[in-house]
Amino acid sequence: MTDPRCPACAVEMEPTTVTTDGAGTLYVKTERDGGILQRLGLGDYEPLESFCCPECGLVRQYAELDD
Ligand SMILES: [Zn+2]
């Protein structure tokens, strides 16, 4: 994942951390057999990379795909 851009502002988004107090890192859970996420190559748990737009504050999250 390189240089994600805000769809509204078209500026480069900054890496950030999205979390809940004391709960550690967010991840996506992809346990379903044959689900679309599994077809994309995701394992059971994939951490999320988070980016924040410095202009409007939009936060986007990307599952860390193996490719
Ligand atoms: Zn923005």
N, CA, C, O and the ligand as a Tripos MOL2 file, in Angstrom:
@<TRIPOS>MOLECULE
protein
  269   267    68     0     0
PROTEIN
NO_CHARGES

@<TRIPOS>ATOM
      1 N           0.8550   -1.1930    0.0000 N.3       1 MET1
      2 CA          0.0000    0.0000    0.0000 C.3       1 MET1
      3 C           0.8850    1.2360    0.0000 C.2       1 MET1
      4 O           1.6880    1.4330    0.9120 O.2       1 MET1
      5 N           0.7390    2.0540   -1.0100 N.am      2 THR2
      6 CA          1.5870    3.2360   -1.0890 C.3       2 THR2
      7 C           0.7480    4.4830   -1.2800 C.2       2 THR2
      8 O          -0.1460    4.5090   -2.1260 O.2       2 THR2
      9 N           1.0190    5.4830   -0.5270 N.am      3 ASP3
     10 CA          0.4710    6.8180   -0.6820 C.3       3 ASP3
     11 C          -1.0310    6.8480   -0.9480 C.2       3 ASP3
     12 O          -1.4560    7.3230   -2.0020 O.2       3 ASP3
     13 N          -1.8300    6.3580   -0.0280 N.am      4 PRO4
     14 CA         -3.2750    6.4780   -0.2220 C.3       4 PRO4
     15 C          -3.7000    7.9360   -0.2330 C.2       4 PRO4
     16 O          -3.1690    8.7550    0.5160 O.2       4 PRO4
     17 N          -4.6560    8.2490   -1.0860 N.am      5 ARG5
     18 CA         -5.1190    9.6310   -1.2070 C.3       5 ARG5
     19 C          -6.5690    9.7440   -0.7820 C.2       5 ARG5
     20 O          -7.3590    8.8170   -0.9580 O.2       5 ARG5
     21 N          -6.9050   10.8880   -0.2220 N.am      6 CYS6
     22 CA         -8.2770   11.1470    0.1800 C.3       6 CYS6
     23 C          -9.1340   11.3040   -1.0730 C.2       6 CYS6
     24 O          -8.7800   12.0810   -1.9600 O.2       6 CYS6
     25 N         -10.2540   10.5820   -1.1690 N.am      7 PRO7
     26 CA        -11.1130   10.6910   -2.3530 C.3       7 PRO7
     27 C         -11.7940   12.0520   -2.4570 C.2       7 PRO7
     28 O         -12.2280   12.4370   -3.5430 O.2       7 PRO7
     29 N         -11.8940   12.7760   -1.3680 N.am      8 ALA8
     30 CA        -12.5530   14.0820   -1.3890 C.3       8 ALA8
     31 C         -11.5690   15.2090   -1.6750 C.2       8 ALA8
     32 O         -11.8800   16.1360   -2.4220 O.2       8 ALA8
     33 N         -10.3850   15.1270   -1.0800 N.am      9 CYS9
     34 CA         -9.4280   16.2350   -1.1510 C.3       9 CYS9
     35 C          -8.2850   15.9730   -2.1270 C.2       9 CYS9
     36 O          -7.5830   16.9050   -2.5190 O.2       9 CYS9
     37 N          -8.0920   14.7220   -2.5230 N.am     10 ALA10
     38 CA         -7.0150   14.3470   -3.4320 C.3      10 ALA10
     39 C          -5.6480   14.7180   -2.8800 C.2      10 ALA10
     40 O          -4.7310   15.0360   -3.6370 O.2      10 ALA10
     41 N          -5.5140   14.6750   -1.5710 N.am     11 VAL11
     42 CA         -4.2060   14.8800   -0.9570 C.3      11 VAL11
     43 C          -3.7450   13.5700   -0.3470 C.2      11 VAL11
     44 O          -4.5480   12.6820   -0.0610 O.2      11 VAL11
     45 N          -2.4370   13.4630   -0.1530 N.am     12 GLU12
     46 CA         -1.8850   12.2490    0.4270 C.3      12 GLU12
     47 C          -2.3130   12.1250    1.8900 C.2      12 GLU12
     48 O          -2.2510   13.0900    2.6510 O.2      12 GLU12
     49 N          -2.7390   10.9420    2.2610 N.am     13 MET13
     50 CA         -3.1950   10.7200    3.6300 C.3      13 MET13
     51 C          -2.0250   10.2840    4.5020 C.2      13 MET13
     52 O          -1.0650    9.6800    4.0230 O.2      13 MET13
     53 N          -2.1210   10.6010    5.7940 N.am     14 GLU14
     54 CA         -1.0270   10.3210    6.7080 C.3      14 GLU14
     55 C          -1.3110    9.0510    7.5070 C.2      14 GLU14
     56 O          -2.4370    8.8300    7.9520 O.2      14 GLU14
     57 N          -0.2740    8.2110    7.6870 N.am     15 PRO15
     58 CA         -0.4640    7.0080    8.5070 C.3      15 PRO15
     59 C          -0.9040    7.3950    9.9080 C.2      15 PRO15
     60 O          -0.3930    8.3570   10.4810 O.2      15 PRO15
     61 N          -1.8410    6.6560   10.4530 N.am     16 THR16
     62 CA         -2.3140    6.9250   11.8000 C.3      16 THR16
     63 C          -2.6410    5.6010   12.4680 C.2      16 THR16
     64 O          -2.5420    4.5420   11.8480 O.2      16 THR16
     65 N          -3.0220    5.6630   13.7040 N.am     17 THR17
     66 CA         -3.4060    4.4580   14.4280 C.3      17 THR17
     67 C          -4.8390    4.6140   14.9080 C.2      17 THR17
     68 O          -5.1740    5.5870   15.5840 O.2      17 THR17
     69 N          -5.6770    3.6560   14.5570 N.am     18 VAL18
     70 CA         -7.0500    3.6310   15.0460 C.3      18 VAL18
     71 C          -7.1510    2.4980   16.0490 C.2      18 VAL18
     72 O          -6.8430    1.3510   15.7250 O.2      18 VAL18
     73 N          -7.5720    2.8010   17.2410 N.am     19 THR19
     74 CA         -7.6410    1.7640   18.2650 C.3      19 THR19
     75 C          -8.7460    2.0980   19.2500 C.2      19 THR19
     76 O          -9.3490    3.1700   19.1890 O.2      19 THR19
     77 N          -9.0000    1.1830   20.1430 N.am     20 THR20
     78 CA         -9.8920    1.4480   21.2610 C.3      20 THR20
     79 C          -9.0730    1.3060   22.5260 C.2      20 THR20
     80 O          -8.0860    0.5710   22.5360 O.2      20 THR20
     81 N          -9.4460    1.9700   23.5670 N.am     21 ASP21
     82 CA         -8.6320    1.9900   24.7770 C.3      21 ASP21
     83 C          -8.3080    0.5870   25.2710 C.2      21 ASP21
     84 O          -9.1990   -0.1810   25.6330 O.2      21 ASP21
     85 N          -7.0350    0.2720   25.2780 N.am     22 GLY22
     86 CA         -6.5840   -0.9730   25.8700 C.3      22 GLY22
     87 C          -6.9000   -2.2180   25.0890 C.2      22 GLY22
     88 O          -6.6370   -3.3190   25.5710 O.2      22 GLY22
     89 N          -7.4560   -2.0910   23.8940 N.am     23 ALA23
     90 CA         -7.8780   -3.2790   23.1600 C.3      23 ALA23
     91 C          -6.8840   -3.6840   22.0860 C.2      23 ALA23
     92 O          -7.1200   -4.6580   21.3700 O.2      23 ALA23
     93 N          -5.8020   -2.9760   21.9600 N.am     24 GLY24
     94 CA         -4.7930   -3.3750   20.9900 C.3      24 GLY24
     95 C          -5.1550   -2.9920   19.5700 C.2      24 GLY24
     96 O          -5.9520   -2.0850   19.3320 O.2      24 GLY24
     97 N          -4.5560   -3.6970   18.6400 N.am     25 THR25
     98 CA         -4.6650   -3.3500   17.2360 C.3      25 THR25
     99 C          -5.9660   -3.8610   16.6320 C.2      25 THR25
    100 O          -6.4340   -4.9490   16.9670 O.2      25 THR25
    101 N          -6.5380   -3.0720   15.7480 N.am     26 LEU26
    102 CA         -7.7240   -3.5180   15.0230 C.3      26 LEU26
    103 C          -7.3200   -4.4780   13.9100 C.2      26 LEU26
    104 O          -6.2280   -4.3900   13.3490 O.2      26 LEU26
    105 N          -8.2360   -5.3990   13.6100 N.am     27 TYR27
    106 CA         -7.9680   -6.3370   12.5290 C.3      27 TYR27
    107 C          -9.2860   -6.7450   11.9030 C.2      27 TYR27
    108 O         -10.3560   -6.5030   12.4620 O.2      27 TYR27
    109 N          -9.1990   -7.3590   10.7470 N.am     28 VAL28
    110 CA        -10.3880   -7.9380   10.1420 C.3      28 VAL28
    111 C         -10.3580   -9.4400   10.3660 C.2      28 VAL28
    112 O          -9.3020  -10.0690   10.3000 O.2      28 VAL28
    113 N         -11.5200  -10.0050   10.6290 N.am     29 LYS29
    114 CA        -11.6340  -11.4270   10.9210 C.3      29 LYS29
    115 C         -12.2590  -12.1030    9.7110 C.2      29 LYS29
    116 O         -13.3680  -11.7560    9.3040 O.2      29 LYS29
    117 N         -11.5590  -13.0540    9.1460 N.am     30 THR30
    118 CA        -11.9900  -13.6250    7.8680 C.3      30 THR30
    119 C         -12.0130  -15.1360    7.9450 C.2      30 THR30
    120 O         -11.2930  -15.8190    7.2170 O.2      30 THR30
    121 N         -12.8450  -15.6510    8.8310 N.am     31 GLU31
    122 CA        -12.8420  -17.0990    9.0670 C.3      31 GLU31
    123 C         -13.7340  -17.8770    8.1170 C.2      31 GLU31
    124 O         -13.6260  -19.0990    8.0200 O.2      31 GLU31
    125 N         -14.6190  -17.1730    7.4120 N.am     32 ARG32
    126 CA        -15.5560  -17.9030    6.5640 C.3      32 ARG32
    127 C         -14.8410  -18.5810    5.4010 C.2      32 ARG32
    128 O         -14.0360  -17.9560    4.7100 O.2      32 ARG32
    129 N         -15.1340  -19.8530    5.1890 N.am     33 ASP33
    130 CA        -14.5360  -20.5790    4.0750 C.3      33 ASP33
    131 C         -15.0850  -20.0550    2.7590 C.2      33 ASP33
    132 O         -16.2960  -19.9080    2.5930 O.2      33 ASP33
    133 N         -14.2070  -19.7820    1.8520 N.am     34 GLY34
    134 CA        -14.6310  -19.3860    0.5200 C.3      34 GLY34
    135 C         -15.1900  -17.9940    0.4300 C.2      34 GLY34
    136 O         -15.7250  -17.6110   -0.6100 O.2      34 GLY34
    137 N         -15.0790  -17.2170    1.5030 N.am     35 GLY35
    138 CA        -15.5750  -15.8430    1.4510 C.3      35 GLY35
    139 C         -14.7260  -14.9990    0.5430 C.2      35 GLY35
    140 O         -13.6250  -15.3870    0.1520 O.2      35 GLY35
    141 N         -15.2480  -13.8400    0.2130 N.am     36 ILE36
    142 CA        -14.5340  -12.9870   -0.7430 C.3      36 ILE36
    143 C         -13.1900  -12.5430   -0.1870 C.2      36 ILE36
    144 O         -12.2220  -12.4090   -0.9360 O.2      36 ILE36
    145 N         -13.1210  -12.3120    1.1350 N.am     37 LEU37
    146 CA        -11.8520  -11.8800    1.7070 C.3      37 LEU37
    147 C         -10.8150  -12.9840    1.6150 C.2      37 LEU37
    148 O          -9.6360  -12.7220    1.3800 O.2      37 LEU37
    149 N         -11.2580  -14.2160    1.8010 N.am     38 GLN38
    150 CA        -10.3190  -15.3250    1.6920 C.3      38 GLN38
    151 C          -9.8140  -15.4670    0.2550 C.2      38 GLN38
    152 O          -8.6430  -15.7740    0.0290 O.2      38 GLN38
    153 N         -10.6910  -15.2460   -0.6980 N.am     39 ARG39
    154 CA        -10.2610  -15.3300   -2.0920 C.3      39 ARG39
    155 C          -9.2400  -14.2420   -2.4080 C.2      39 ARG39
    156 O          -8.4190  -14.3970   -3.3120 O.2      39 ARG39
    157 N          -9.2910  -13.1470   -1.6650 N.am     40 LEU40
    158 CA         -8.3050  -12.0970   -1.8620 C.3      40 LEU40
    159 C          -6.9620  -12.4430   -1.2310 C.2      40 LEU40
    160 O          -5.9900  -11.7030   -1.3800 O.2      40 LEU40
    161 N          -6.9110  -13.5660   -0.5290 N.am     41 GLY41
    162 CA         -5.6550  -14.0090    0.0300 C.3      41 GLY41
    163 C          -5.4670  -13.6660    1.4940 C.2      41 GLY41
    164 O          -4.3510  -13.7270    2.0100 O.2      41 GLY41
    165 N          -6.5410  -13.3080    2.1590 N.am     42 LEU42
    166 CA         -6.4290  -12.9670    3.5680 C.3      42 LEU42
    167 C          -6.4510  -14.2120    4.4330 C.2      42 LEU42
    168 O          -7.1210  -15.1910    4.1060 O.2      42 LEU42
    169 N          -5.7310  -14.1780    5.5200 N.am     43 GLY43
    170 CA         -5.7800  -15.2460    6.4920 C.3      43 GLY43
    171 C          -6.9240  -15.0340    7.4560 C.2      43 GLY43
    172 O          -7.8550  -14.2790    7.1770 O.2      43 GLY43
    173 N          -6.8510  -15.7020    8.5860 N.am     44 ASP44
    174 CA         -7.9320  -15.6020    9.5610 C.3      44 ASP44
    175 C          -8.0210  -14.2130   10.1760 C.2      44 ASP44
    176 O          -9.1100  -13.6810   10.3900 O.2      44 ASP44
    177 N          -6.8720  -13.6440   10.4530 N.am     45 TYR45
    178 CA         -6.8410  -12.3170   11.0520 C.3      45 TYR45
    179 C          -5.8330  -11.4660   10.2980 C.2      45 TYR45
    180 O          -4.6720  -11.8500   10.1550 O.2      45 TYR45
    181 N          -6.2620  -10.3420    9.8280 N.am     46 GLU46
    182 CA         -5.3360   -9.4570    9.1360 C.3      46 GLU46
    183 C          -5.3930   -8.0690    9.7710 C.2      46 GLU46
    184 O          -6.4670   -7.4880    9.9200 O.2      46 GLU46
    185 N          -4.2420   -7.5550   10.1360 N.am     47 PRO47
    186 CA         -4.2390   -6.2250   10.7410 C.3      47 PRO47
    187 C          -4.6240   -5.1620    9.7250 C.2      47 PRO47
    188 O          -4.5100   -5.3600    8.5160 O.2      47 PRO47
    189 N          -5.0780   -4.0420   10.2400 N.am     48 LEU48
    190 CA         -5.4980   -2.9410    9.3860 C.3      48 LEU48
    191 C          -4.4830   -1.8070    9.4440 C.2      48 LEU48
    192 O          -3.9880   -1.4350   10.5080 O.2      48 LEU48
    193 N          -4.1990   -1.2850    8.2890 N.am     49 GLU49
    194 CA         -3.3780   -0.0820    8.1890 C.3      49 GLU49
    195 C          -4.3130    1.1080    8.0790 C.2      49 GLU49
    196 O          -5.2470    1.0910    7.2770 O.2      49 GLU49
    197 N          -4.0780    2.1270    8.8630 N.am     50 SER50
    198 CA         -4.9890    3.2650    8.8970 C.3      50 SER50
    199 C          -4.3060    4.5300    8.3990 C.2      50 SER50
    200 O          -3.1310    4.7790    8.6670 O.2      50 SER50
    201 N          -5.0800    5.3180    7.6700 N.am     51 PHE51
    202 CA         -4.5730    6.5860    7.1560 C.3      51 PHE51
    203 C          -5.6160    7.6620    7.3830 C.2      51 PHE51
    204 O          -6.8170    7.4170    7.2650 O.2      51 PHE51
    205 N          -5.1420    8.8640    7.7120 N.am     52 CYS52
    206 CA         -6.0380    9.9750    8.0050 C.3      52 CYS52
    207 C          -5.7440   11.1220    7.0370 C.2      52 CYS52
    208 O          -4.5860   11.4350    6.7640 O.2      52 CYS52
    209 N          -6.8050   11.7410    6.5250 N.am     53 CYS53
    210 CA         -6.6460   12.8960    5.6510 C.3      53 CYS53
    211 C          -6.3560   14.1380    6.4960 C.2      53 CYS53
    212 O          -7.1230   14.4610    7.4040 O.2      53 CYS53
    213 N          -5.2560   14.8360    6.2040 N.am     54 PRO54
    214 CA         -4.9210   16.0280    6.9850 C.3      54 PRO54
    215 C          -5.8420   17.2070    6.6720 C.2      54 PRO54
    216 O          -5.8560   18.1890    7.4150 O.2      54 PRO54
    217 N          -6.6050   17.1260    5.5940 N.am     55 GLU55
    218 CA         -7.4810   18.2330    5.2220 C.3      55 GLU55
    219 C          -8.8720   18.1090    5.8460 C.2      55 GLU55
    220 O          -9.3720   19.0620    6.4440 O.2      55 GLU55
    221 N          -9.4990   16.9330    5.7080 N.am     56 CYS56
    222 CA        -10.8820   16.7960    6.1560 C.3      56 CYS56
    223 C         -11.0430   15.7960    7.2920 C.2      56 CYS56
    224 O         -12.1240   15.6920    7.8710 O.2      56 CYS56
    225 N          -9.9790   15.0540    7.6220 N.am     57 GLY57
    226 CA        -10.0560   14.1450    8.7560 C.3      57 GLY57
    227 C         -10.6180   12.7770    8.4280 C.2      57 GLY57
    228 O         -10.7860   11.9510    9.3250 O.2      57 GLY57
    229 N         -10.9100   12.5200    7.1730 N.am     58 LEU58
    230 CA        -11.3890   11.1940    6.7860 C.3      58 LEU58
    231 C         -10.3460   10.1400    7.1430 C.2      58 LEU58
    232 O          -9.1520   10.3460    6.9280 O.2      58 LEU58
    233 N         -10.7980    9.0120    7.6870 N.am     59 VAL59
    234 CA         -9.8980    7.9070    7.9970 C.3      59 VAL59
    235 C         -10.2620    6.7330    7.0940 C.2      59 VAL59
    236 O         -11.4250    6.3450    6.9880 O.2      59 VAL59
    237 N          -9.2460    6.1840    6.4520 N.am     60 ARG60
    238 CA         -9.4390    4.9760    5.6510 C.3      60 ARG60
    239 C          -8.5990    3.8690    6.2640 C.2      60 ARG60
    240 O          -7.5450    4.1210    6.8470 O.2      60 ARG60
    241 N          -9.0800    2.6410    6.1240 N.am     61 GLN61
    242 CA         -8.3380    1.5020    6.6470 C.3      61 GLN61
    243 C          -8.1800    0.4610    5.5550 C.2      61 GLN61
    244 O          -9.1050    0.1960    4.7880 O.2      61 GLN61
    245 N          -6.9840   -0.1270    5.4990 N.am     62 TYR62
    246 CA         -6.6780   -1.1350    4.5160 C.3      62 TYR62
    247 C          -6.2240   -2.4090    5.2110 C.2      62 TYR62
    248 O          -5.3470   -2.3670    6.0740 O.2      62 TYR62
    249 N          -6.8090   -3.5320    4.8450 N.am     63 ALA63
    250 CA         -6.2890   -4.8140    5.3000 C.3      63 ALA63
    251 C          -4.9540   -5.0440    4.6020 C.2      63 ALA63
    252 O          -4.7900   -4.7170    3.4270 O.2      63 ALA63
    253 N          -4.0140   -5.6050    5.3320 N.am     64 GLU64
    254 CA         -2.6730   -5.7980    4.7770 C.3      64 GLU64
    255 C          -2.6640   -7.0860    3.9590 C.2      64 GLU64
    256 O          -2.4380   -8.1730    4.4910 O.2      64 GLU64
    257 N          -2.9100   -6.9490    2.6780 N.am     65 LEU65
    258 CA         -2.9890   -8.1050    1.7870 C.3      65 LEU65
    259 C          -1.6060   -8.6250    1.4510 C.2      65 LEU65
    260 O          -0.6560   -7.8590    1.2930 O.2      65 LEU65
    261 N          -1.5120   -9.9340    1.3450 N.am     66 ASP66
    262 CA         -0.2770  -10.5280    0.8560 C.3      66 ASP66
    263 C          -0.3720  -10.6240   -0.6600 C.2      66 ASP66
    264 O          -1.3070  -11.2180   -1.1960 O.2      66 ASP66
    265 N           0.5840  -10.0470   -1.3330 N.am     67 ASP67
    266 CA          0.5370  -10.1560   -2.7990 C.3      67 ASP67
    267 C           1.9040  -10.3120   -3.3870 C.2      67 ASP67
    268 O           2.0440  -10.4170   -4.6050 O.2      67 ASP67
    269 ZN         -9.8690   14.7880    2.7880 Zn       68 ZN68
@<TRIPOS>BOND
     1     1     2 1
     2     2     3 1
     3     3     4 2
     4     3     5 am
     5     5     6 1
     6     6     7 1
     7     7     8 2
     8     7     9 am
     9     9    10 1
    10    10    11 1
    11    11    12 2
    12    11    13 am
    13    13    14 1
    14    14    15 1
    15    15    16 2
    16    15    17 am
    17    17    18 1
    18    18    19 1
    19    19    20 2
    20    19    21 am
    21    21    22 1
    22    22    23 1
    23    23    24 2
    24    23    25 am
    25    25    26 1
    26    26    27 1
    27    27    28 2
    28    27    29 am
    29    29    30 1
    30    30    31 1
    31    31    32 2
    32    31    33 am
    33    33    34 1
    34    34    35 1
    35    35    36 2
    36    35    37 am
    37    37    38 1
    38    38    39 1
    39    39    40 2
    40    39    41 am
    41    41    42 1
    42    42    43 1
    43    43    44 2
    44    43    45 am
    45    45    46 1
    46    46    47 1
    47    47    48 2
    48    47    49 am
    49    49    50 1
    50    50    51 1
    51    51    52 2
    52    51    53 am
    53    53    54 1
    54    54    55 1
    55    55    56 2
    56    55    57 am
    57    57    58 1
    58    58    59 1
    59    59    60 2
    60    59    61 am
    61    61    62 1
    62    62    63 1
    63    63    64 2
    64    63    65 am
    65    65    66 1
    66    66    67 1
    67    67    68 2
    68    67    69 am
    69    69    70 1
    70    70    71 1
    71    71    72 2
    72    71    73 am
    73    73    74 1
    74    74    75 1
    75    75    76 2
    76    75    77 am
    77    77    78 1
    78    78    79 1
    79    79    80 2
    80    79    81 am
    81    81    82 1
    82    82    83 1
    83    83    84 2
    84    83    85 am
    85    85    86 1
    86    86    87 1
    87    87    88 2
    88    87    89 am
    89    89    90 1
    90    90    91 1
    91    91    92 2
    92    91    93 am
    93    93    94 1
    94    94    95 1
    95    95    96 2
    96    95    97 am
    97    97    98 1
    98    98    99 1
    99    99   100 2
   100    99   101 am
   101   101   102 1
   102   102   103 1
   103   103   104 2
   104   103   105 am
   105   105   106 1
   106   106   107 1
   107   107   108 2
   108   107   109 am
   109   109   110 1
   110   110   111 1
   111   111   112 2
   112   111   113 am
   113   113   114 1
   114   114   115 1
   115   115   116 2
   116   115   117 am
   117   117   118 1
   118   118   119 1
   119   119   120 2
   120   119   121 am
   121   121   122 1
   122   122   123 1
   123   123   124 2
   124   123   125 am
   125   125   126 1
   126   126   127 1
   127   127   128 2
   128   127   129 am
   129   129   130 1
   130   130   131 1
   131   131   132 2
   132   131   133 am
   133   133   134 1
   134   134   135 1
   135   135   136 2
   136   135   137 am
   137   137   138 1
   138   138   139 1
   139   139   140 2
   140   139   141 am
   141   141   142 1
   142   142   143 1
   143   143   144 2
   144   143   145 am
   145   145   146 1
   146   146   147 1
   147   147   148 2
   148   147   149 am
   149   149   150 1
   150   150   151 1
   151   151   152 2
   152   151   153 am
   153   153   154 1
   154   154   155 1
   155   155   156 2
   156   155   157 am
   157   157   158 1
   158   158   159 1
   159   159   160 2
   160   159   161 am
   161   161   162 1
   162   162   163 1
   163   163   164 2
   164   163   165 am
   165   165   166 1
   166   166   167 1
   167   167   168 2
   168   167   169 am
   169   169   170 1
   170   170   171 1
   171   171   172 2
   172   171   173 am
   173   173   174 1
   174   174   175 1
   175   175   176 2
   176   175   177 am
   177   177   178 1
   178   178   179 1
   179   179   180 2
   180   179   181 am
   181   181   182 1
   182   182   183 1
   183   183   184 2
   184   183   185 am
   185   185   186 1
   186   186   187 1
   187   187   188 2
   188   187   189 am
   189   189   190 1
   190   190   191 1
   191   191   192 2
   192   191   193 am
   193   193   194 1
   194   194   195 1
   195   195   196 2
   196   195   197 am
   197   197   198 1
   198   198   199 1
   199   199   200 2
   200   199   201 am
   201   201   202 1
   202   202   203 1
   203   203   204 2
   204   203   205 am
   205   205   206 1
   206   206   207 1
   207   207   208 2
   208   207   209 am
   209   209   210 1
   210   210   211 1
   211   211   212 2
   212   211   213 am
   213   213   214 1
   214   214   215 1
   215   215   216 2
   216   215   217 am
   217   217   218 1
   218   218   219 1
   219   219   220 2
   220   219   221 am
   221   221   222 1
   222   222   223 1
   223   223   224 2
   224   223   225 am
   225   225   226 1
   226   226   227 1
   227   227   228 2
   228   227   229 am
   229   229   230 1
   230   230   231 1
   231   231   232 2
   232   231   233 am
   233   233   234 1
   234   234   235 1
   235   235   236 2
   236   235   237 am
   237   237   238 1
   238   238   239 1
   239   239   240 2
   240   239   241 am
   241   241   242 1
   242   242   243 1
   243   243   244 2
   244   243   245 am
   245   245   246 1
   246   246   247 1
   247   247   248 2
   248   247   249 am
   249   249   250 1
   250   250   251 1
   251   251   252 2
   252   251   253 am
   253   253   254 1
   254   254   255 1
   255   255   256 2
   256   255   257 am
   257   257   258 1
   258   258   259 1
   259   259   260 2
   260   259   261 am
   261   261   262 1
   262   262   263 1
   263   263   264 2
   264   263   265 am
   265   265   266 1
   266   266   267 1
   267   267   268 2
@<TRIPOS>SUBSTRUCTURE
     1 MET1         2 RESIDUE 1 A MET
     2 THR2         6 RESIDUE 1 A THR
     3 ASP3        10 RESIDUE 1 A ASP
     4 PRO4        14 RESIDUE 1 A PRO
     5 ARG5        18 RESIDUE 1 A ARG
     6 CYS6        22 RESIDUE 1 A CYS
     7 PRO7        26 RESIDUE 1 A PRO
     8 ALA8        30 RESIDUE 1 A ALA
     9 CYS9        34 RESIDUE 1 A CYS
    10 ALA10       38 RESIDUE 1 A ALA
    11 VAL11       42 RESIDUE 1 A VAL
    12 GLU12       46 RESIDUE 1 A GLU
    13 MET13       50 RESIDUE 1 A MET
    14 GLU14       54 RESIDUE 1 A GLU
    15 PRO15       58 RESIDUE 1 A PRO
    16 THR16       62 RESIDUE 1 A THR
    17 THR17       66 RESIDUE 1 A THR
    18 VAL18       70 RESIDUE 1 A VAL
    19 THR19       74 RESIDUE 1 A THR
    20 THR20       78 RESIDUE 1 A THR
    21 ASP21       82 RESIDUE 1 A ASP
    22 GLY22       86 RESIDUE 1 A GLY
    23 ALA23       90 RESIDUE 1 A ALA
    24 GLY24       94 RESIDUE 1 A GLY
    25 THR25       98 RESIDUE 1 A THR
    26 LEU26      102 RESIDUE 1 A LEU
    27 TYR27      106 RESIDUE 1 A TYR
    28 VAL28      110 RESIDUE 1 A VAL
    29 LYS29      114 RESIDUE 1 A LYS
    30 THR30      118 RESIDUE 1 A THR
    31 GLU31      122 RESIDUE 1 A GLU
    32 ARG32      126 RESIDUE 1 A ARG
    33 ASP33      130 RESIDUE 1 A ASP
    34 GLY34      134 RESIDUE 1 A GLY
    35 GLY35      138 RESIDUE 1 A GLY
    36 ILE36      142 RESIDUE 1 A ILE
    37 LEU37      146 RESIDUE 1 A LEU
    38 GLN38      150 RESIDUE 1 A GLN
    39 ARG39      154 RESIDUE 1 A ARG
    40 LEU40      158 RESIDUE 1 A LEU
    41 GLY41      162 RESIDUE 1 A GLY
    42 LEU42      166 RESIDUE 1 A LEU
    43 GLY43      170 RESIDUE 1 A GLY
    44 ASP44      174 RESIDUE 1 A ASP
    45 TYR45      178 RESIDUE 1 A TYR
    46 GLU46      182 RESIDUE 1 A GLU
    47 PRO47      186 RESIDUE 1 A PRO
    48 LEU48      190 RESIDUE 1 A LEU
    49 GLU49      194 RESIDUE 1 A GLU
    50 SER50      198 RESIDUE 1 A SER
    51 PHE51      202 RESIDUE 1 A PHE
    52 CYS52      206 RESIDUE 1 A CYS
    53 CYS53      210 RESIDUE 1 A CYS
    54 PRO54      214 RESIDUE 1 A PRO
    55 GLU55      218 RESIDUE 1 A GLU
    56 CYS56      222 RESIDUE 1 A CYS
    57 GLY57      226 RESIDUE 1 A GLY
    58 LEU58      230 RESIDUE 1 A LEU
    59 VAL59      234 RESIDUE 1 A VAL
    60 ARG60      238 RESIDUE 1 A ARG
    61 GLN61      242 RESIDUE 1 A GLN
    62 TYR62      246 RESIDUE 1 A TYR
    63 ALA63      250 RESIDUE 1 A ALA
    64 GLU64      254 RESIDUE 1 A GLU
    65 LEU65      258 RESIDUE 1 A LEU
    66 ASP66      262 RESIDUE 1 A ASP
    67 ASP67      266 RESIDUE 1 A ASP
    68 ZN68       269 GROUP 0 **** ****
